[in-house]
Amino acid sequence: MRPERDRTSNGPLATYLLQIAMLGGYLARNHDPPPGNMVVWRGMTRLHDFAVGISIGSSRRCANRKPHRMGTVNSRNRVRLLIGMPSAKC
């Protein structure tokens, strides 16, 4: 039997790659092969989705207005929110 080794002992790049692969569904068990391209791609996509969600959530809002409910936001304001532009009514 092969001795067990830590998968993150190769260096910092391997550590980050493993974390991204785990976002994509890689389980990192002892006898699993290294993560493949598809798993890393899924992890990068999920990481990008997190980054977009955080940027939308932390975008500048008007101080004197309450946030819109989803039912009252029209398509123009929804696009403005998605790309980070302030609403025209601010």
HELIX and SHEET records of a PDB file:
HELIX    1   1 ARG A    7  ASN A   10  5                                   4    
HELIX    2   2 PRO A   12  LEU A   23  1                                  12    
HELIX    3   3 ASN A   37  GLY A   57  1                                  21    
HELIX    4   4 SER A   75  ILE A   83  1                                   9    
END                                                                             
